[in-house]
Structures are given as C-alpha cells and as structure tokens.
Amino acid sequence: MPSIEERIARLEGRVEELSKRIDDLNHRITSLENRVAALEQRITILEQRVDRYFRWTIGVMLSVMIPMWVSIILAILLT
C-alpha cells in the first residue's frame, strides 16, 4: 500500500492535470465566444444589406407601377 506522501503527490498531480484541462477549456470557450461575436456582426451587416436592397427593389417597383396604373386609368377614362 502506498504511503500518504505518495498518495498526496499523486492527487496533486491529478489536480494539476485537471487545472490545465480547465484552463484549456476556458481558452476554448473564450475563442468560441469571439467567433460567435464575429458571426453575429457579419449577420447584422448582411441583414442591413438585405434591408437596403429590399427598399431599393420596392422603390423601383413602385416607380414603375404607379405611372403604369395612372396611364391605364387615364387610357380607360379618355376612351
């Protein structure tokens, strides 16, 4: 049976290993948080771009459809 000193030394070694693993996990979590933050920023930029293009498309559609309907209504009324 190992002595108390050997058992304590073994436990200290295990605690050091666990501490290193926890530090590594903390580093990985921080890295993932940074990557998620970067992805959130990219998604926000894409949302803004989609909104801008949607407004532009609606503007073009209205600028074409309004004169078209006015022309149709006038053609009907004047005939």
C-alpha positions as CSV (number, residue, x, y, z in Angstrom):
1,M,0.0,0.0,0.0
2,P,1.4,3.4,-1.0
3,S,2.4,5.8,1.7
4,I,0.4,9.0,2.5
5,E,3.1,11.2,0.8
6,E,2.8,9.1,-2.4
7,R,-0.9,9.3,-2.4
8,I,-0.9,13.1,-1.8
9,A,1.7,13.5,-4.6
10,R,-0.5,11.5,-6.9
11,L,-3.5,13.6,-6.0
12,E,-1.5,16.8,-6.5
13,G,-0.6,15.6,-10.0
14,R,-4.2,14.9,-10.8
15,V,-5.3,18.3,-9.6
16,E,-2.6,19.9,-11.8
17,E,-3.9,18.0,-14.8
18,L,-7.5,19.0,-14.1
19,S,-6.4,22.6,-13.6
20,K,-4.7,22.5,-17.0
21,R,-7.7,21.0,-18.6
22,I,-10.0,23.6,-17.1
23,D,-7.7,26.4,-18.3
24,D,-7.7,24.9,-21.8
25,L,-11.5,24.7,-21.7
26,N,-11.7,28.3,-20.6
27,H,-9.4,29.3,-23.5
28,R,-11.5,27.3,-26.0
29,I,-14.8,28.9,-24.7
30,T,-13.3,32.4,-25.0
31,S,-12.3,31.6,-28.5
32,L,-15.8,30.3,-29.4
33,E,-17.3,33.4,-27.8
34,N,-15.1,35.6,-30.0
35,R,-16.1,33.6,-33.1
36,V,-19.8,33.8,-32.3
37,A,-19.5,37.6,-31.8
38,A,-17.8,37.9,-35.2
39,L,-20.6,35.8,-36.8
40,E,-23.2,38.0,-35.1
41,Q,-21.5,41.1,-36.6
42,R,-21.4,39.6,-40.1
43,I,-25.1,38.6,-39.8
44,T,-26.0,42.1,-38.7
45,I,-24.2,43.5,-41.7
46,L,-26.0,41.1,-44.1
47,E,-29.4,42.0,-42.6
48,Q,-28.7,45.6,-43.2
49,R,-27.7,44.9,-46.8
50,V,-30.8,42.8,-47.4
51,D,-33.0,45.6,-45.9
52,R,-31.3,48.1,-48.2
53,Y,-31.8,46.0,-51.3
54,F,-35.4,45.3,-50.4
55,R,-36.2,49.0,-50.0
56,W,-34.4,49.7,-53.3
57,T,-36.5,46.9,-55.1
58,I,-39.7,48.2,-53.6
59,G,-38.8,51.7,-54.8
60,V,-38.1,50.6,-58.3
61,M,-41.4,48.6,-58.4
62,L,-43.4,51.5,-57.2
63,S,-41.8,53.9,-59.6
64,V,-42.7,51.6,-62.5
65,M,-46.2,50.5,-61.3
66,I,-47.6,53.9,-60.3
67,P,-47.1,55.6,-63.7
68,M,-48.3,52.4,-65.4
69,W,-51.6,52.4,-63.4
70,V,-52.1,56.1,-64.0
71,S,-51.6,55.5,-67.7
72,I,-54.1,52.6,-67.7
73,I,-56.7,54.6,-65.8
74,L,-56.3,57.6,-68.0
75,A,-56.5,55.5,-71.1
76,I,-59.7,54.0,-69.8
77,L,-61.2,57.3,-68.8
78,L,-60.2,59.1,-72.0
79,T,-61.6,56.5,-74.4
